[in-house]
Amino acid sequence: PRLIDLTQTEANNALTEAGLSRGTVSVQCNTAYSAGVVFAQTPEESHLVAETYPVDISVSSGPCPTNVPNIVEFTIDQAEIILANVNLLIGNVNYQCSNQYDEGIVFAQNPIAGTQVPEGSSVDITVSQGPCMTTVPYTIGLTQGDAEMLINTNELTVAIVIECNNEVDAGIVFRQEPTAGTQVMTGTEVTIYVSSGPCLEGIIEGEGIEEGIVEGEGVPEGILEGEGIIEGEGIEEGTMEGEGIAEGIEEGEGIIEGEVITEHSADIDGDGKINLSELLRVIQFFNIRGYHCEQGTEDGYAPGFDGDHACRPHASDYNPQDWQIDLGELLRLIQIFNIGHYYPCPGNSEDNFCF
């Protein structure tokens, strides 16, 4: 009798009715037949055999398993061909923006590559519809913190530039790039310019101090190159090297007892000189009216009074050590800049450095 397409129980009953016996039963996967259904027999249907002759049958255990191939970074058409080669189908197709994959390219699949599934199964895919776009928000007039929050909310990153500004209060954004309303890809960097407060007269942060400052240039009137002395500022005209301790400052004040500081905090590259960029760094602290400790920066500090004050104060912050750089302290560093070199002399000058 024909046993194919019968369940194993139905096949056993058919053999009994025909006066035949059941031979070997093998169970194998078969994508075309449901589990428990006979898909092959020996001898075949209508073959003449003696009574009680044993008939072998093969029973399906269900679809054969196969490994899901990788179809990420392929087009939909390519993915369909790859899946068909292992008897799999494309399932649901979702479209999403992607800054990493070009439009029309598969960038996600479920199940993932390497998963074992029955043949005939479907694989869902996600296809790129091009870059993810967002609008640059308007941040001018906001505080730095509010501007950063707004930019991040729009899935953009922030770069911050601190500059003095005579018209905008410290901590307020006065310029941004790109401009508000620009359509950009998510993750694009937006640069905001934050005011550090009014600019020091004659010294504009980031400019106005030429290499090799000459008498009267870039420094308030009355300062001679290399002297940094303003009449009445606490350092008398003609003060000799090692004598310039201002009235009221104890010798050695500003350092830990027994500690010898060999390099000035402003001397970032440690070459015994204060270059223009190192001077501008301290002018930044002056303009923003304070500084604090900050690990990971070039000098271990960051602009702004609020923050960690647990580290050693800056060497230019000595009269008094109040986590601010005043005009007199800044002019002292300009002296060192003009002279071209310095060396440590604990207790012999107001800031413990001589030149």
ZADO-1210 file (C-alpha; in nm, 4 decimals, padded with zeros to 6 digits):
<atoms>
<atom x="00.0000" y="00.0000" z="00.0000" code="PRO" pos="1"/>
<atom x="00.0996" y="00.3692" z="-00.0253" code="ARG" pos="2"/>
<atom x="00.2283" y="00.4851" z="00.3106" code="LEU" pos="3"/>
<atom x="00.3677" y="00.8263" z="00.2122" code="ILE" pos="4"/>
<atom x="00.1760" y="01.1263" z="00.3605" code="ASP" pos="5"/>
<atom x="00.0359" y="00.9025" z="00.6364" code="LEU" pos="6"/>
<atom x="00.1252" y="00.9444" z="01.0014" code="THR" pos="7"/>
<atom x="00.3382" y="00.6689" z="01.1495" code="GLN" pos="8"/>
<atom x="00.0303" y="00.5230" z="01.3273" code="THR" pos="9"/>
<atom x="-00.1737" y="00.5286" z="01.0061" code="GLU" pos="10"/>
<atom x="00.1088" y="00.3567" z="00.8198" code="ALA" pos="11"/>
<atom x="00.1289" y="00.0780" z="01.0811" code="ASN" pos="12"/>
<atom x="-00.2464" y="00.0146" z="01.0502" code="ASN" pos="13"/>
<atom x="-00.2252" y="00.0032" z="00.6676" code="ALA" pos="14"/>
<atom x="00.0539" y="-00.2570" z="00.6781" code="LEU" pos="15"/>
<atom x="-00.1424" y="-00.4757" z="00.9195" code="THR" pos="16"/>
<atom x="-00.4523" y="-00.4654" z="00.6970" code="GLU" pos="17"/>
<atom x="-00.2392" y="-00.5660" z="00.3966" code="ALA" pos="18"/>
<atom x="-00.0893" y="-00.8635" z="00.5832" code="GLY" pos="19"/>
<atom x="00.2543" y="-00.7076" z="00.5914" code="LEU" pos="20"/>
<atom x="00.4848" y="-00.6276" z="00.8808" code="SER" pos="21"/>
<atom x="00.6580" y="-00.3054" z="00.9693" code="ARG" pos="22"/>
<atom x="01.0276" y="-00.3041" z="00.9025" code="GLY" pos="23"/>
<atom x="01.2816" y="-00.0375" z="01.0043" code="THR" pos="24"/>
<atom x="01.1569" y="00.3097" z="01.1022" code="VAL" pos="25"/>
<atom x="01.4051" y="00.5965" z="01.0474" code="SER" pos="26"/>
<atom x="01.3336" y="00.9486" z="01.1694" code="VAL" pos="27"/>
<atom x="01.4887" y="01.2310" z="00.9680" code="GLN" pos="28"/>
<atom x="01.4368" y="01.6030" z="00.9202" code="CYS" pos="29"/>
<atom x="01.2437" y="01.6976" z="00.6078" code="ASN" pos="30"/>
<atom x="01.1359" y="02.0503" z="00.5263" code="THR" pos="31"/>
<atom x="00.8562" y="01.9291" z="00.2923" code="ALA" pos="32"/>
<atom x="00.6785" y="01.7079" z="00.5490" code="TYR" pos="33"/>
<atom x="00.5403" y="01.7804" z="00.8930" code="SER" pos="34"/>
<atom x="00.6833" y="01.6049" z="01.1961" code="ALA" pos="35"/>
<atom x="00.5475" y="01.2472" z="01.2362" code="GLY" pos="36"/>
<atom x="00.4516" y="01.2030" z="00.8662" code="VAL" pos="37"/>
<atom x="00.5955" y="00.9276" z="00.6447" code="VAL" pos="38"/>
<atom x="00.7893" y="01.0677" z="00.3481" code="PHE" pos="39"/>
<atom x="00.9552" y="00.7494" z="00.2114" code="ALA" pos="40"/>
<atom x="00.8972" y="00.3682" z="00.2042" code="GLN" pos="41"/>
<atom x="01.0763" y="00.0539" z="00.0865" code="THR" pos="42"/>
<atom x="00.9459" y="-00.1411" z="-00.1082" code="PRO" pos="43"/>
<atom x="00.7542" y="00.1281" z="-00.2933" code="GLU" pos="44"/>
<atom x="00.3778" y="00.1343" z="-00.3432" code="GLU" pos="45"/>
<atom x="00.2290" y="-00.1520" z="-00.5632" code="SER" pos="46"/>
<atom x="00.5467" y="-00.3641" z="-00.5402" code="HIS" pos="47"/>
<atom x="00.4590" y="-00.7422" z="-00.5170" code="LEU" pos="48"/>
<atom x="00.5929" y="-00.9081" z="-00.2034" code="VAL" pos="49"/>
<atom x="00.5143" y="-01.2142" z="00.0060" code="ALA" pos="50"/>
<atom x="00.2748" y="-01.1905" z="00.2981" code="GLU" pos="51"/>
<atom x="00.4266" y="-01.0605" z="00.6240" code="THR" pos="52"/>
<atom x="00.7067" y="-00.9010" z="00.4211" code="TYR" pos="53"/>
<atom x="00.8625" y="-00.6125" z="00.6230" code="PRO" pos="54"/>
<atom x="00.8240" y="-00.2584" z="00.4822" code="VAL" pos="55"/>
<atom x="01.0739" y="00.0093" z="00.5915" code="ASP" pos="56"/>
<atom x="00.9511" y="00.3673" z="00.6378" code="ILE" pos="57"/>
<atom x="01.1127" y="00.7128" z="00.6894" code="SER" pos="58"/>
<atom x="00.9296" y="00.9534" z="00.9204" code="VAL" pos="59"/>
<atom x="00.9848" y="01.3315" z="00.9240" code="SER" pos="60"/>
<atom x="01.1048" y="01.4966" z="01.2420" code="SER" pos="61"/>
<atom x="01.0142" y="01.8366" z="01.0957" code="GLY" pos="62"/>
<atom x="01.2110" y="02.0950" z="00.8947" code="PRO" pos="63"/>
<atom x="01.5900" y="02.0579" z="00.8914" code="CYS" pos="64"/>
<atom x="01.7814" y="02.3196" z="01.0952" code="PRO" pos="65"/>
<atom x="02.0113" y="02.5644" z="00.9190" code="THR" pos="66"/>
<atom x="02.2428" y="02.8449" z="01.0291" code="ASN" pos="67"/>
<atom x="02.1276" y="03.1989" z="00.9606" code="VAL" pos="68"/>
<atom x="02.3838" y="03.3692" z="00.7323" code="PRO" pos="69"/>
<atom x="02.5063" y="03.7260" z="00.7742" code="ASN" pos="70"/>
<atom x="02.3102" y="03.9675" z="00.5546" code="ILE" pos="71"/>
<atom x="02.4202" y="04.2962" z="00.7162" code="VAL" pos="72"/>
<atom x="02.5850" y="04.5428" z="00.4726" code="GLU" pos="73"/>
<atom x="02.3974" y="04.3924" z="00.1762" code="PHE" pos="74"/>
<atom x="02.1071" y="04.5310" z="-00.0260" code="THR" pos="75"/>
<atom x="01.7598" y="04.3781" z="00.0170" code="ILE" pos="76"/>
<atom x="01.7907" y="04.1895" z="-00.3144" code="ASP" pos="77"/>
<atom x="02.1304" y="04.0505" z="-00.2179" code="GLN" pos="78"/>
<atom x="02.0015" y="03.9501" z="00.1246" code="ALA" pos="79"/>
<atom x="01.7074" y="03.7657" z="-00.0325" code="GLU" pos="80"/>
<atom x="01.9400" y="03.5579" z="-00.2538" code="ILE" pos="81"/>
<atom x="02.1714" y="03.4745" z="00.0375" code="ILE" pos="82"/>
<atom x="01.8788" y="03.3552" z="00.2504" code="LEU" pos="83"/>
<atom x="01.7236" y="03.1531" z="-00.0339" code="ALA" pos="84"/>
<atom x="02.0491" y="02.9566" z="-00.0700" code="ASN" pos="85"/>
<atom x="01.9897" y="02.8097" z="00.2781" code="VAL" pos="86"/>
<atom x="01.6096" y="02.7783" z="00.2426" code="ASN" pos="87"/>
<atom x="01.5282" y="03.0882" z="00.4456" code="LEU" pos="88"/>
<atom x="01.3020" y="03.3843" z="00.3667" code="LEU" pos="89"/>
<atom x="01.3017" y="03.7583" z="00.4297" code="ILE" pos="90"/>
<atom x="01.0466" y="03.8418" z="00.6992" code="GLY" pos="91"/>
<atom x="00.9489" y="04.1895" z="00.8169" code="ASN" pos="92"/>
<atom x="01.1375" y="04.4813" z="00.6611" code="VAL" pos="93"/>
<atom x="01.1810" y="04.7909" z="00.8798" code="ASN" pos="94"/>
<atom x="01.3280" y="05.1207" z="00.7594" code="TYR" pos="95"/>
<atom x="01.5296" y="05.3471" z="00.9901" code="GLN" pos="96"/>
<atom x="01.7794" y="05.6295" z="00.9484" code="CYS" pos="97"/>
<atom x="02.1460" y="05.5445" z="00.9965" code="SER" pos="98"/>
<atom x="02.4573" y="05.7618" z="00.9978" code="ASN" pos="99"/>
<atom x="02.6756" y="05.4548" z="00.9434" code="GLN" pos="100"/>
<atom x="02.5054" y="05.2794" z="00.6493" code="TYR" pos="101"/>
<atom x="02.4033" y="05.4107" z="00.3085" code="ASP" pos="102"/>
<atom x="02.0403" y="05.4224" z="00.2064" code="GLU" pos="103"/>
<atom x="01.9037" y="05.0787" z="00.1048" code="GLY" pos="104"/>
<atom x="02.1629" y="04.8778" z="00.2997" code="ILE" pos="105"/>
<atom x="02.0635" y="04.6200" z="00.5624" code="VAL" pos="106"/>
<atom x="02.2188" y="04.7166" z="00.8984" code="PHE" pos="107"/>
<atom x="02.0372" y="04.4830" z="01.1386" code="ALA" pos="108"/>
<atom x="01.8833" y="04.1339" z="01.1258" code="GLN" pos="109"/>
<atom x="01.6837" y="03.9075" z="01.3549" code="ASN" pos="110"/>
<atom x="01.7776" y="03.6302" z="01.4206" code="PRO" pos="111"/>
<atom x="02.1438" y="03.7312" z="01.4110" code="ILE" pos="112"/>
<atom x="02.3978" y="03.5490" z="01.1944" code="ALA" pos="113"/>
<atom x="02.4973" y="03.2069" z="01.3249" code="GLY" pos="114"/>
<atom x="02.1623" y="03.1306" z="01.4900" code="THR" pos="115"/>
<atom x="02.0263" y="02.7833" z="01.4073" code="GLN" pos="116"/>
<atom x="01.6656" y="02.7852" z="01.2801" code="VAL" pos="117"/>
<atom x="01.4437" y="02.5428" z="01.0858" code="PRO" pos="118"/>
<atom x="01.4566" y="02.5685" z="00.7072" code="GLU" pos="119"/>
<atom x="01.1779" y="02.7866" z="00.5730" code="GLY" pos="120"/>
<atom x="01.2039" y="03.0302" z="00.8621" code="SER" pos="121"/>
<atom x="01.1925" y="03.4079" z="00.8097" code="SER" pos="122"/>
<atom x="01.4623" y="03.6600" z="00.8991" code="VAL" pos="123"/>
<atom x="01.3499" y="04.0147" z="00.9835" code="ASP" pos="124"/>
<atom x="01.5751" y="04.2961" z="00.8580" code="ILE" pos="125"/>
<atom x="01.6259" y="04.6683" z="00.9219" code="THR" pos="126"/>
<atom x="01.7236" y="04.8783" z="00.6212" code="VAL" pos="127"/>
<atom x="01.8875" y="05.2220" z="00.6209" code="SER" pos="128"/>
<atom x="01.6835" y="05.5091" z="00.4800" code="GLN" pos="129"/>
<atom x="01.9822" y="05.7467" z="00.4932" code="GLY" pos="130"/>
<atom x="02.1427" y="05.9695" z="00.7586" code="PRO" pos="131"/>
<atom x="01.9605" y="06.0678" z="01.0770" code="CYS" pos="132"/>
<atom x="01.9072" y="06.4449" z="01.0715" code="MET" pos="133"/>
<atom x="01.8309" y="06.6953" z="01.3459" code="THR" pos="134"/>
<atom x="01.8020" y="07.0727" z="01.3810" code="THR" pos="135"/>
<atom x="02.0684" y="07.2808" z="01.5561" code="VAL" pos="136"/>
<atom x="01.8962" y="07.4606" z="01.8478" code="PRO" pos="137"/>
<atom x="01.9343" y="07.8293" z="01.9397" code="TYR" pos="138"/>
<atom x="02.1671" y="07.8607" z="02.2405" code="THR" pos="139"/>
<atom x="02.2750" y="08.2255" z="02.2400" code="ILE" pos="140"/>
<atom x="02.1847" y="08.3922" z="02.5684" code="GLY" pos="141"/>
<atom x="02.1686" y="08.0645" z="02.7601" code="LEU" pos="142"/>
<atom x="02.4056" y="07.9617" z="03.0369" code="THR" pos="143"/>
<atom x="02.6737" y="07.7133" z="02.9406" code="GLN" pos="144"/>
<atom x="02.4984" y="07.4323" z="03.1303" code="GLY" pos="145"/>
<atom x="02.1574" y="07.4978" z="02.9740" code="ASP" pos="146"/>
<atom x="02.3113" y="07.5210" z="02.6265" code="ALA" pos="147"/>
<atom x="02.4929" y="07.1899" z="02.6679" code="GLU" pos="148"/>
<atom x="02.1725" y="07.0197" z="02.7864" code="MET" pos="149"/>
<atom x="01.9715" y="07.1568" z="02.4933" code="LEU" pos="150"/>
<atom x="02.2340" y="07.0512" z="02.2380" code="ILE" pos="151"/>
<atom x="02.2586" y="06.6994" z="02.3831" code="ASN" pos="152"/>
<atom x="01.8779" y="06.6703" z="02.3814" code="THR" pos="153"/>
<atom x="01.8926" y="06.7237" z="02.0046" code="ASN" pos="154"/>
<atom x="02.1404" y="06.4320" z="01.9744" code="GLU" pos="155"/>
<atom x="02.4360" y="06.6601" z="01.9043" code="LEU" pos="156"/>
<atom x="02.7759" y="06.6907" z="02.0732" code="THR" pos="157"/>
<atom x="02.9210" y="07.0047" z="02.2295" code="VAL" pos="158"/>
<atom x="03.2537" y="07.1851" z="02.1973" code="ALA" pos="159"/>
<atom x="03.3124" y="07.4827" z="02.4283" code="ILE" pos="160"/>
<atom x="03.5299" y="07.7878" z="02.3675" code="VAL" pos="161"/>
<atom x="03.5805" y="08.0316" z="02.6553" code="ILE" pos="162"/>
<atom x="03.6444" y="08.3907" z="02.5476" code="GLU" pos="163"/>
<atom x="03.6256" y="08.7268" z="02.7197" code="CYS" pos="164"/>
<atom x="03.3432" y="08.9540" z="02.6080" code="ASN" pos="165"/>
<atom x="03.2801" y="09.3097" z="02.7185" code="ASN" pos="166"/>
<atom x="02.9081" y="09.2920" z="02.6390" code="GLU" pos="167"/>
<atom x="02.8013" y="08.9501" z="02.7709" code="VAL" pos="168"/>
<atom x="02.8070" y="08.8303" z="03.1329" code="ASP" pos="169"/>
<atom x="03.0430" y="08.5510" z="03.2330" code="ALA" pos="170"/>
<atom x="02.9042" y="08.2025" z="03.1728" code="GLY" pos="171"/>
<atom x="02.6617" y="08.3111" z="02.8967" code="ILE" pos="172"/>
<atom x="02.6753" y="08.1835" z="02.5362" code="VAL" pos="173"/>
<atom x="02.7263" y="08.4689" z="02.2870" code="PHE" pos="174"/>
<atom x="02.7995" y="08.2770" z="01.9648" code="ARG" pos="175"/>
<atom x="02.7478" y="07.9304" z="01.8163" code="GLN" pos="176"/>
<atom x="02.8537" y="07.7306" z="01.5087" code="GLU" pos="177"/>
<atom x="02.6616" y="07.6015" z="01.3119" code="PRO" pos="178"/>
<atom x="02.3864" y="07.8612" z="01.3386" code="THR" pos="179"/>
<atom x="02.0469" y="07.7732" z="01.4841" code="ALA" pos="180"/>
<atom x="01.8033" y="07.6078" z="01.2437" code="GLY" pos="181"/>
<atom x="02.0722" y="07.4311" z="01.0389" code="THR" pos="182"/>
<atom x="01.9901" y="07.0695" z="00.9495" code="GLN" pos="183"/>
<atom x="02.2808" y="06.8402" z="01.0418" code="VAL" pos="184"/>
<atom x="02.3434" y="06.4730" z="01.1062" code="MET" pos="185"/>
<atom x="02.2905" y="06.3548" z="01.4626" code="THR" pos="186"/>
<atom x="02.6209" y="06.3412" z="01.6464" code="GLY" pos="187"/>
<atom x="02.7464" y="06.6584" z="01.4751" code="THR" pos="188"/>
<atom x="02.9562" y="06.8865" z="01.6958" code="GLU" pos="189"/>
<atom x="02.8121" y="07.2277" z="01.7849" code="VAL" pos="190"/>
<atom x="03.0662" y="07.4817" z="01.9102" code="THR" pos="191"/>
<atom x="02.9422" y="07.7345" z="02.1643" code="ILE" pos="192"/>
<atom x="03.1384" y="08.0424" z="02.2671" code="TYR" pos="193"/>
<atom x="03.0963" y="08.1236" z="02.6359" code="VAL" pos="194"/>
<atom x="03.1838" y="08.4605" z="02.7877" code="SER" pos="195"/>
<atom x="03.4467" y="08.4663" z="03.0612" code="SER" pos="196"/>
<atom x="03.3508" y="08.8245" z="03.1423" code="GLY" pos="197"/>
<atom x="03.5043" y="09.1577" z="03.0404" code="PRO" pos="198"/>
<atom x="03.8402" y="09.1531" z="02.8652" code="CYS" pos="199"/>
<atom x="04.1468" y="09.2860" z="03.0470" code="LEU" pos="200"/>
<atom x="04.2227" y="09.6297" z="02.9049" code="GLU" pos="201"/>
<atom x="04.5063" y="09.5941" z="02.6588" code="GLY" pos="202"/>
<atom x="04.5028" y="09.2129" z="02.6737" code="ILE" pos="203"/>
<atom x="04.2274" y="09.0444" z="02.4759" code="ILE" pos="204"/>
<atom x="04.2083" y="08.6724" z="02.5481" code="GLU" pos="205"/>
<atom x="04.3748" y="08.4804" z="02.2687" code="GLY" pos="206"/>
<atom x="04.5230" y="08.7850" z="02.0935" code="GLU" pos="207"/>
<atom x="04.6928" y="09.1159" z="02.1438" code="GLY" pos="208"/>
<atom x="05.0110" y="08.9811" z="02.3076" code="ILE" pos="209"/>
<atom x="05.2831" y="08.9529" z="02.0490" code="GLU" pos="210"/>
<atom x="05.5854" y="08.7331" z="02.0985" code="GLU" pos="211"/>
<atom x="05.8531" y="08.9544" z="02.2541" code="GLY" pos="212"/>
<atom x="05.6298" y="09.2237" z="02.4108" code="ILE" pos="213"/>
<atom x="05.8005" y="09.5629" z="02.3852" code="VAL" pos="214"/>
<atom x="05.7669" y="09.8563" z="02.6186" code="GLU" pos="215"/>
<atom x="05.4060" y="09.9722" z="02.6359" code="GLY" pos="216"/>
<atom x="05.2639" y="09.7032" z="02.3995" code="GLU" pos="217"/>
<atom x="04.9822" y="09.4760" z="02.5206" code="GLY" pos="218"/>
<atom x="05.0510" y="09.5737" z="02.8857" code="VAL" pos="219"/>
<atom x="04.8924" y="09.8599" z="03.0827" code="PRO" pos="220"/>
<atom x="05.0771" y="10.1894" z="03.0524" code="GLU" pos="221"/>
<atom x="05.3701" y="10.2238" z="03.2896" code="GLY" pos="222"/>
<atom x="05.4994" y="09.8647" z="03.2653" code="ILE" pos="223"/>
<atom x="05.8462" y="09.8180" z="03.1217" code="LEU" pos="224"/>
<atom x="05.9379" y="09.4986" z="02.9445" code="GLU" pos="225"/>
<atom x="06.0711" y="09.2495" z="03.1971" code="GLY" pos="226"/>
<atom x="05.9767" y="09.4663" z="03.4979" code="GLU" pos="227"/>
<atom x="05.6004" y="09.4227" z="03.5332" code="GLY" pos="228"/>
<atom x="05.6076" y="09.6984" z="03.7963" code="ILE" pos="229"/>
<atom x="05.3246" y="09.9499" z="03.8436" code="ILE" pos="230"/>
<atom x="05.4031" y="10.2368" z="04.0736" code="GLU" pos="231"/>
<atom x="05.2240" y="10.1750" z="04.4026" code="GLY" pos="232"/>
<atom x="05.1463" y="09.8064" z="04.3319" code="GLU" pos="233"/>
<atom x="05.3582" y="09.6826" z="04.6242" code="GLY" pos="234"/>
<atom x="05.6904" y="09.6275" z="04.4418" code="ILE" pos="235"/>
<atom x="05.9067" y="09.9341" z="04.4589" code="GLU" pos="236"/>
<atom x="06.0950" y="10.0579" z="04.1562" code="GLU" pos="237"/>
<atom x="06.4417" y="09.9077" z="04.1461" code="GLY" pos="238"/>
<atom x="06.3533" y="09.5979" z="04.3426" code="THR" pos="239"/>
<atom x="06.6389" y="09.3511" z="04.3020" code="MET" pos="240"/>
<atom x="06.5951" y="08.9863" z="04.2148" code="GLU" pos="241"/>
<atom x="06.4993" y="08.7926" z="04.5275" code="GLY" pos="242"/>
<atom x="06.3663" y="09.1019" z="04.7117" code="GLU" pos="243"/>
<atom x="06.0223" y="09.1425" z="04.5536" code="GLY" pos="244"/>
<atom x="05.8106" y="09.0146" z="04.8440" code="ILE" pos="245"/>
<atom x="05.5102" y="09.2476" z="04.8710" code="ALA" pos="246"/>
<atom x="05.4352" y="09.4120" z="05.2029" code="GLU" pos="247"/>
<atom x="05.2312" y="09.1838" z="05.4284" code="GLY" pos="248"/>
<atom x="05.3344" y="08.8568" z="05.2579" code="ILE" pos="249"/>
<atom x="05.5465" y="08.6268" z="05.4702" code="GLU" pos="250"/>
<atom x="05.8510" y="08.4736" z="05.3109" code="GLU" pos="251"/>
<atom x="05.7661" y="08.1279" z="05.1754" code="GLY" pos="252"/>
<atom x="05.3867" y="08.1827" z="05.1991" code="GLU" pos="253"/>
<atom x="05.1913" y="07.9857" z="04.9374" code="GLY" pos="254"/>
<atom x="05.3910" y="07.6607" z="04.9484" code="ILE" pos="255"/>
<atom x="05.3769" y="07.3658" z="05.1823" code="ILE" pos="256"/>
<atom x="05.6464" y="07.3777" z="05.4477" code="GLU" pos="257"/>
<atom x="05.9496" y="07.1797" z="05.3336" code="GLY" pos="258"/>
<atom x="05.8174" y="07.1491" z="04.9778" code="GLU" pos="259"/>
<atom x="06.0353" y="07.2789" z="04.6959" code="VAL" pos="260"/>
<atom x="05.8445" y="07.3556" z="04.3753" code="ILE" pos="261"/>
<atom x="06.0854" y="07.3401" z="04.0831" code="THR" pos="262"/>
<atom x="05.8463" y="07.4288" z="03.7989" code="GLU" pos="263"/>
<atom x="05.5922" y="07.7079" z="03.7681" code="HIS" pos="264"/>
<atom x="05.2329" y="07.5850" z="03.7229" code="SER" pos="265"/>
<atom x="05.2070" y="07.7935" z="03.4058" code="ALA" pos="266"/>
<atom x="05.5150" y="07.6236" z="03.2556" code="ASP" pos="267"/>
<atom x="05.3172" y="07.3382" z="03.1018" code="ILE" pos="268"/>
<atom x="05.6026" y="07.2018" z="02.8884" code="ASP" pos="269"/>
<atom x="05.8528" y="07.2358" z="03.1738" code="GLY" pos="270"/>
<atom x="06.1189" y="07.4185" z="02.9716" code="ASP" pos="271"/>
<atom x="06.1908" y="07.6886" z="03.2290" code="GLY" pos="272"/>
<atom x="06.0164" y="07.9528" z="03.0188" code="LYS" pos="273"/>
<atom x="05.6641" y="08.0926" z="02.9893" code="ILE" pos="274"/>
<atom x="05.5559" y="08.0972" z="02.6248" code="ASN" pos="275"/>
<atom x="05.2622" y="08.2838" z="02.4733" code="LEU" pos="276"/>
<atom x="05.0113" y="07.9992" z="02.4905" code="SER" pos="277"/>
<atom x="05.1055" y="07.9302" z="02.8546" code="GLU" pos="278"/>
<atom x="05.0570" y="08.2986" z="02.9397" code="LEU" pos="279"/>
<atom x="04.7184" y="08.3052" z="02.7631" code="LEU" pos="280"/>
<atom x="04.6107" y="08.0084" z="02.9726" code="ARG" pos="281"/>
<atom x="04.6562" y="08.2124" z="03.2938" code="VAL" pos="282"/>
<atom x="04.4901" y="08.5175" z="03.1315" code="ILE" pos="283"/>
<atom x="04.1912" y="08.2875" z="03.0795" code="GLN" pos="284"/>
<atom x="04.1783" y="08.2239" z="03.4565" code="PHE" pos="285"/>
<atom x="04.2079" y="08.6011" z="03.5147" code="PHE" pos="286"/>
<atom x="03.9266" y="08.6827" z="03.2718" code="ASN" pos="287"/>
<atom x="03.6830" y="08.4254" z="03.4107" code="ILE" pos="288"/>
<atom x="03.7616" y="08.5366" z="03.7674" code="ARG" pos="289"/>
<atom x="03.8707" y="08.2055" z="03.9078" code="GLY" pos="290"/>
<atom x="03.9943" y="07.8533" z="03.8475" code="TYR" pos="291"/>
<atom x="03.9701" y="07.5083" z="04.0047" code="HIS" pos="292"/>
<atom x="04.1416" y="07.1676" z="03.9988" code="CYS" pos="293"/>
<atom x="04.0618" y="06.9499" z="03.6973" code="GLU" pos="294"/>
<atom x="04.2345" y="06.6195" z="03.6215" code="GLN" pos="295"/>
<atom x="04.3128" y="06.5504" z="03.2567" code="GLY" pos="296"/>
<atom x="04.3745" y="06.9121" z="03.1479" code="THR" pos="297"/>
<atom x="04.7126" y="07.0312" z="03.0236" code="GLU" pos="298"/>
<atom x="04.7996" y="07.1990" z="03.3546" code="ASP" pos="299"/>
<atom x="04.5679" y="07.0225" z="03.6024" code="GLY" pos="300"/>
<atom x="04.3316" y="07.3206" z="03.6283" code="TYR" pos="301"/>
<atom x="04.0176" y="07.4536" z="03.4573" code="ALA" pos="302"/>
<atom x="03.8580" y="07.8004" z="03.4298" code="PRO" pos="303"/>
<atom x="03.5821" y="07.8901" z="03.6788" code="GLY" pos="304"/>
<atom x="03.5935" y="07.9384" z="04.0545" code="PHE" pos="305"/>
<atom x="03.3377" y="07.6678" z="04.1351" code="ASP" pos="306"/>
<atom x="03.4815" y="07.3173" z="04.1513" code="GLY" pos="307"/>
<atom x="03.7491" y="07.1110" z="04.3261" code="ASP" pos="308"/>
<atom x="04.0003" y="07.3106" z="04.5347" code="HIS" pos="309"/>
<atom x="04.1771" y="07.0089" z="04.6875" code="ALA" pos="310"/>
<atom x="04.4920" y="07.0282" z="04.4743" code="CYS" pos="311"/>
<atom x="04.7874" y="07.2657" z="04.5154" code="ARG" pos="312"/>
<atom x="04.6947" y="07.6224" z="04.4084" code="PRO" pos="313"/>
<atom x="04.8426" y="07.7632" z="04.0888" code="HIS" pos="314"/>
<atom x="05.1872" y="07.9201" z="04.1311" code="ALA" pos="315"/>
<atom x="05.0501" y="08.2520" z="04.0032" code="SER" pos="316"/>
<atom x="04.7885" y="08.2519" z="04.2820" code="ASP" pos="317"/>
<atom x="04.9992" y="08.3718" z="04.5737" code="TYR" pos="318"/>
<atom x="04.8814" y="08.7082" z="04.7062" code="ASN" pos="319"/>
<atom x="04.6527" y="08.5829" z="04.8502" code="PRO" pos="320"/>
<atom x="04.5937" y="08.2185" z="04.7546" code="GLN" pos="321"/>
<atom x="04.2212" y="08.2595" z="04.6846" code="ASP" pos="322"/>
<atom x="04.1715" y="08.0499" z="04.3658" code="TRP" pos="323"/>
<atom x="04.1644" y="08.3669" z="04.1581" code="GLN" pos="324"/>
<atom x="04.4332" y="08.5410" z="03.9543" code="ILE" pos="325"/>
<atom x="04.4329" y="08.9157" z="04.0166" code="ASP" pos="326"/>
<atom x="04.5974" y="09.1836" z="03.8048" code="LEU" pos="327"/>
<atom x="04.9160" y="09.2004" z="04.0137" code="GLY" pos="328"/>
<atom x="04.9634" y="08.8246" z="03.9968" code="GLU" pos="329"/>
<atom x="04.9042" y="08.8265" z="03.6214" code="LEU" pos="330"/>
<atom x="05.1558" y="09.1079" z="03.5677" code="LEU" pos="331"/>
<atom x="05.4155" y="08.9072" z="03.7605" code="ARG" pos="332"/>
<atom x="05.3757" y="08.6234" z="03.5094" code="LEU" pos="333"/>
<atom x="05.3983" y="08.8730" z="03.2212" code="ILE" pos="334"/>
<atom x="05.7354" y="08.9756" z="03.3698" code="GLN" pos="335"/>
<atom x="05.8568" y="08.6170" z="03.3464" code="ILE" pos="336"/>
<atom x="05.7191" y="08.5934" z="02.9923" code="PHE" pos="337"/>
<atom x="05.9072" y="08.9087" z="02.8890" code="ASN" pos="338"/>
<atom x="06.2365" y="08.8073" z="03.0534" code="ILE" pos="339"/>
<atom x="06.2281" y="08.4721" z="02.8770" code="GLY" pos="340"/>
<atom x="06.3237" y="08.2386" z="03.1612" code="HIS" pos="341"/>
<atom x="06.2853" y="08.1753" z="03.5352" code="TYR" pos="342"/>
<atom x="06.4143" y="07.9531" z="03.8135" code="TYR" pos="343"/>
<atom x="06.2797" y="07.8488" z="04.1558" code="PRO" pos="344"/>
<atom x="06.3946" y="08.0596" z="04.4523" code="CYS" pos="345"/>
<atom x="06.1737" y="07.9649" z="04.7501" code="PRO" pos="346"/>
<atom x="06.1357" y="08.2512" z="04.9956" code="GLY" pos="347"/>
<atom x="06.3257" y="08.5028" z="04.7828" code="ASN" pos="348"/>
<atom x="06.0335" y="08.6470" z="04.5838" code="SER" pos="349"/>
<atom x="05.6615" y="08.6974" z="04.6225" code="GLU" pos="350"/>
<atom x="05.5824" y="08.3888" z="04.4119" code="ASP" pos="351"/>
<atom x="05.8978" y="08.1885" z="04.4969" code="ASN" pos="352"/>
<atom x="06.0374" y="08.2225" z="04.1418" code="PHE" pos="353"/>
<atom x="06.3138" y="08.4485" z="04.0163" code="CYS" pos="354"/>
<atom x="06.4552" y="08.5451" z="03.6759" code="PHE" pos="355"/>
</atoms>
